């Protein structure tokens, strides 16, 4: 919930007390306290608080994490420029939709994952990056990006996201949308939403710079293993074939995922069906035989005398 963030921004902007803010909004001081504790904020009241804070359509937590509206504007400009450059450099054959930021969540999402892995954002926006990006040549710009630890890691995350998202679109998105699998309102809904977190897991980050990266990787990978295994199980039960090992999204490097997505986009893998679906069918059949065969043998009264000759099972 963003209620607390909206109230905090309004208080900071007006430099007033909760009681004074309550009078300004025409509500009781108790209501302000409820919002600070996370109570739902109506759309009408959200618009009033956005107007007071003058944050436009920015996420309030992003502005708070940035330190001020002025700093948030500078981070937003940098993030969008880096995202556009990373998206244009994608080699998967698919457009990395999250980097388009059509839903306005890219800045918040970027800061959120940085904080999740323990990166402490600077108090001030880096001076060397406070420039007109359109007036600097690309070589000097990328030198600045690569030499600043914050912009460098953001760029690496976005490049990793290109590959992760490409693989998702190539092999998983159609399964999520398949009505036969009935995946709506299940854990599968979070697969696309958290792809940036998975992209973070696939880049090298100094643990001194990001002290929680180890725990973060374990948690995110475990979550994705469970979600993708759930999708695979639904696909098997519905008889929907898989064209790739879905868990590669977790285990493979982002470069490997990008190559797979590129091959799919070019039609190289279009007719491929991953053998894992057939392996599952084989295992289910074997389990059925293990359950049924003893009952048949007992019915025929040959259960006790039967001896398996394993040497005849080997391929010579």
N, C-alpha and C positions, 0 to 999 in steps of 0.2 A: 504494500500500500504506500502511496505517496503523500498521504494527508500530512504526516509529520513534516516532510520536506517542504511542502507548500507553506505551512504555517511558519516554519523556521526562516524560510526565505523572506516572507512578508515582514516578520519581526526584524530581520536584519536590514531590509530595505528602508523601513520606516523608522528604525532605531527607537522602537516603542515597546511598551509592556504588553502582556497578553490582554490586560483589561482595556488598554487603548485600542488594540487591534479589534477586540470584540465590539467596541463602540463603532469603529469604522465600518465593520461588516454587518452591524445590526443584529448581533447574536450575543449570548451570554458568555462570560468568561469561562464558565463550566464547559460550554460547547468547544471553546478553543482547546481546553485541556483534553477533551475527548478526541479531537482531531490529532492532537500531539501523540495520543496513545494509539492511533491507528484506526479510529472510527471512520467509516466511509464518508467521503466528501462528495457532495452532489456536483454534477457537471456545472451548474450555475455558479456555485461557490468556488469551484476550481477556476473558472474563468475570471472571477473577481480577484482571486489571489495571483493568478498569472498576470493580470493587468497591473496589480500593485507592484509585483516583482519585476515586471517588464521582461519576462523571459521568453515571450512568444510561445512557440511550440516545443521548446527544449524540455527535456526531462529534468525535474527539480533536483533529483539526486546528482545528476551530472553537474549541474551548476554548483551545488554545495561541494562536491568533491573537487571541482576545479578551483574553488576558493572565492570566486566572484563571477558576476555576469561577464565582465570584461575578459577575464581569463578563460571563461567557458567559450566565448566567441573565438578566441585565438586557438584554443584546442580544437574546436569544431572545424575551423578552417583548415588546420593541419590534418586532422583525421580524414576529412572529406577529400583533400588533395591526395594524401597517401593512398586512400581507398581507391580513388579513381585510377591512380597510377598502377596499383597492384592488380586491379580488375583488368586493365588494358594489357597487363603482362601475363594474364592467364593463358595456359596452353592445354586446356582440357577439352576445348570445343564447346563448352557450356558457359553461359553468363553467370557470374557469381552474384546472384540476386541480393544477398545481404549487404554487399558492398555498394549497391545502388542506394541503400538507405531510404527506400520509399516509405517505410513505416516510421522513420525517425528514431530508431532505437540503436543505431550503430555507435554513437558516442557513449551513450549509457552502457551498452554492452561491452565496449572496449575498456572503459574505466572499471567496469564491474569485474572482468576477468583479471585485469592487472591487480586489483585489490585482493581478489581471491587467491592469487599466487604469492601475495605478500609484498608486492612492489609498492613502495611508498611514493606517492606522487609528489613532485616538487611543489614548494609553496608558491613559487612564481613560474610563469610560463618561460621556457628557455629563451633567453634573449637572442641567441644565434638563429632561432627559428622564427622569430617575430619579424618576418620580412614579406615582401610582395612576391609570392611564388611565381607570378606570371612574368616578372621582370628579371628573373635570374635564370641563367642557362641550366639545362637539366643536369649536366655533369657536376656543377658546383652545388646544386640543390641536393643531389643524392649523396654528395660528400658530407653535407651538413646532416642529412637524415641518418646516415650510417655512423656518424661520429657522436650522435646524441643517443644515450642508452634507451631513452623512452620512445623516441620516434623510430629507432632501429628495431626495437622489439615489436612495436605496433605493425611495422611493415612486414616483418617476418610472420607475424600472426596472420595477416591478411593474405600473404602469398601461400601459406599453409592452408588457409580457408578456401582458396581457389581450388586446390586439389581435393580437399575433403568434400567440399560441396559438389564438385564435379562428379565424384564417385557416387555420392548420395543421389544425385539427379539421374545418373546413368543406370543405377541398379536397384535403388531402394524406394525412391519417391513413388514409382508406379505401384509398388506393393502396398504402401501406406494408403494410397487412393483406391485400391482394389476393394470393391464392395463385398466380394466373396470372403475376404479375410476379416472383415468387420473389426477394423482396428481403431475406429473412432472412440474417443473417450477412454483410451488405454494408455499405458506407458509409452507406446509408440508415438503418441502425439508430441512427446518431448524430443524426439530424435533430431528433427530439423531445427528446433528452437535452440538447442545447445551445441550446434556444430562448431561455433567459435571456440567453445571450451575444449572440444576434442582437438581442434586445430592447434591450440596452445600446447597440448600434450605432445605434439609431434615436432616441436622445435627445441633446439638446445638453448637453455636459459641458465645462466650462472645462479646457483643456489644462494649465493650471498646477495645477489640483486633481487632474487625472488625466493625468499626463504621457505615458502610454503608450497613450492612447485612439486616436490616429491609426493606429499600427501594429496595434493590436488590431482596429479596424474593417476594415482591409485584409485581415487574416488570416482573420477570421471570415466576411466576405463572400465571399472567394475559396473557402473551404471549402464554404460553402452553395451557391455557384454550381455547383461540381463535383458535389455530392451531388444537387441538384435536377435538374441536366442528366442525371445518371445515371438518375434516376427517370423523367424524361420519355422518355428513350431506351427504357427497359424498357417503358413504357406504349405507346409507338408500335409496338414490335416485337410486343407482345402484342395489339395492336388495341384497347386500352382508351382510350376517349376522355377528354380532360381538360375539366373544367368551368371552369377558370381557368388563367391563365398562372402556373405554379408559381414562376417566378423573380420574380414580384411580391413574394414573401415576402422577397426580398433587396432589391429596388430601390424598393419603395413605402414611404411613411412608415407609422408604426404607426397613425396615424389613418385612412389610406386602407385599410389592412388590416382595421381594425375595422369600417369601413363595409361592406366587401365581405362580411365574416363575418356581420354583422347582416342584410344583404340575403338571404344564403343561408339563415340560420336562419328567416327569415320566409317562405321559399319563393319569393322574387322571382326568384332565379337558379336554381331547382331544375332547370329543363329546359334550361338553357343548356349548350352544348358549346363550349369554346374553339376558335376557328378554327385555332389553331396545329397541332393534330393533323392537320387536313386539308392545311395548308400543307406539312407534312412528307411526307404521302402524295404530294402534287403534285410535290415536289422529287425524291422517289425515282422517280416515274414518268418525269420529265424526264430523269433520269440514265440510266435504262434505255433510253430512246429514243436518247439520245446515243451509247450503246454499240452498240445493235442496228442503228440506221438506216444507218450507214456500211457495215456488212457486207452489208445487203440491197442497197444501191445498187451496191456492187461486184459482187455476184452478178448483178445486172441489167445490169451494164456501163454504168451511167449516172452513176457517181460523178464522173468527170472533167468531164463536160459540164454537170452540174447547177449552176445559179446561183440563189442565194436572193434573191428580191425582197422586201426588208425593208419596202418601202412597203405591201405587202399585209397586213402583220402589225399595222399601226397601226389603232387604233379611231378612226374619223372622227366 
